[in-house]
């Protein structure tokens, strides 16, 4: 089952990267309930091994593309986010003090924190896209405006997934041009 979970996670990440048009240096947030992946109620059966399989499936895809992973913690750490220090510095974020553990932060975030080269926790982030695995509510960590993305992967393990990409806000009115076209300027 664990290799299937890793494969589902990797496929979902790859599809979302493609659909969102992510590029090197972008941020990809993931909230993951290992309890839900195992078919249990969120917050009731944290499973470090399963969290690790989901993490490895997603992280390997992101590393290959040079995209930062932001691993959302559970509510015990106020949904803070584990990231690489390099990402924190690039996006001018502020570090907070805590270390995610399987039952206080979540198994996915605990795996991420231990695997990162130079891990830090930040209170919030504005990611370019993300996957919510099992109803973890990642919306607070996505840029405005969120756009739902439907993938061929509907679940990771037993957990339903909801994916989103973001786009810049559209401003203006009926005469607004949203993409630069040389002919329009003339």
N, C-alpha and C positions, 0 to 999 in steps of 0.2 A: 504493500500500500504506500509506503513512504517514497519509493521511486516514482510512483504515479503522481503523488502530490507534488513532488519536485518538478516533474514534467509539466503538470497543469500550470503551476506557478510560472515556470519559464515561458510557456506558450502565451499565457495571459500578458506577461510583461512585454514580450516581443510584439504582440499584436497592438498593445496600447502605445508603445513607443512609435510604431508605424502610423497608427491612426492619429496620434497627437503631433506628429512631425517633430519629435524631440531631437535635440542636438547636443553635442558634447557640452558639458557644463550646466545643463538643465537639471532640475530637481524633480525626483519621482518619489512621492510619499506613499507609504504602505501602512495601513492599519490591519492587523491580523489577529483574530481570535483563534488560537490553537484549539480551544475548547470546541468552537463551532466547526473547525476543520474535522475534528474527531466525531462530530455529530451530537455534541452536548451543548447545553446552554452557555452562552458567553459568560466568562468569568468563573466557571465552576470546575474546570478540569485542565488547567494549564499544562501543556505537554511540551517540554523543552526540545525533545527529539523532532516532533512534528513541526514546531516553530522553526527549527533549524533546517528542515527539508524545504519549507516554503521560502525561508530566507535564501538558502543557497540557490534555489531555482531562479529567483528574481535577481539576486545580486550578481550572479555570473553573467546574465544578459546585460545588466546595467554597466558592469565593469568593462565589458567588451565595447560598449558604445561611449564610455567616458561620461556617463550620466550619474549624478549623485543620488544615492539612496537616502531617504529620510524615513527612519523607522519610528512610527508613532507608538508611544507607550500607552498603557491603559490608564483608567481614571485615577488609579492610586498614585500616579506621578503627574496628575493633571493633564494628561494627553501631551506631555512634553515629547520632544523628538530627538532621537539619537542620530547623529550625523558625523561625518568626518570633520576634523578641525579645519581642514582646507576649505570645505564648503562654508563653514561658519565665518571664516575670514573673508572669503570671496563675497558673500552676501551681507557682510557687516552685521552678523547676529550676535546676541549676547548669551554667553554660557551660563547655565544654572548647575547647581551641584546635586547630583544623584546618580546612582548606577542602577539601571534596570535589571530586575531579577525576574525569574519566571512567574512568581505570584505577586510581584509588586513592580509592575512595568510591562510585564508580558513576555512570553517565551520568544516571540519574533524579535522584539526589541532587544532582549537579553542576548540573543544570538548575534544580532547585528553589532551591538556594542562590543562584544568579545572578538568579533572578526575584523572590525575596522582597524586600520593602521594606527590612527590617532583619534579615538572616539571622544566626543563631547555630547552633552545634552543641552538643547536649547528649548526655550519655552514655546516658541512658535516659529513657523516657517511659512513661506508662500511658494508652494510647489507649482510646477508647470503641468503636472498630471499626477494621477494616483489611482491606487486600487484599494478599495475597502473590502476586506475579506471577513465576512461574518458579522457585519453590522457594527463596526467600530467607530463610525462617524468621523471620517477624515476631512470633511468639508471645511473645518476651521483652519486647515493647513494648505488650502488651495488658493491660488490667485483668483481674483475676480476677472473674468466671468467664467463660471464652470459650465461645461457642456458635457452631458452624459455621452458615454461611448459604449456601444454594445459590441461584445466580442463573441467569437465562436465558443470560448470557454465560459461556461455559466457558473461553475462551481470549482472550488479547490477543496478536494476531499468532499465533505458534506456541507461546507460553508458556501452560501451564495456570495457572489462578488458583484460589486457595483464599481464601475470605472468612470473616470472623468478626465477630460483635458480642459485646458483653459485657453482663452483668447483675450486679446486686448478689448477694452470697453469700446463700444461704438458711441461716438458723441456727435452732436449736430442734429440737423433736421433733414428735410426732403431734398435739399440741394447739396448735401454732404457727399463727398467722394471718399470712399474708404480705401482704395488702392490707387497709388500714383500711376497715372497713365499719361504719357507725354502729350498725346493728342488733346487731352482735356485741358491742359494748361494753355494751349495756343488759342 
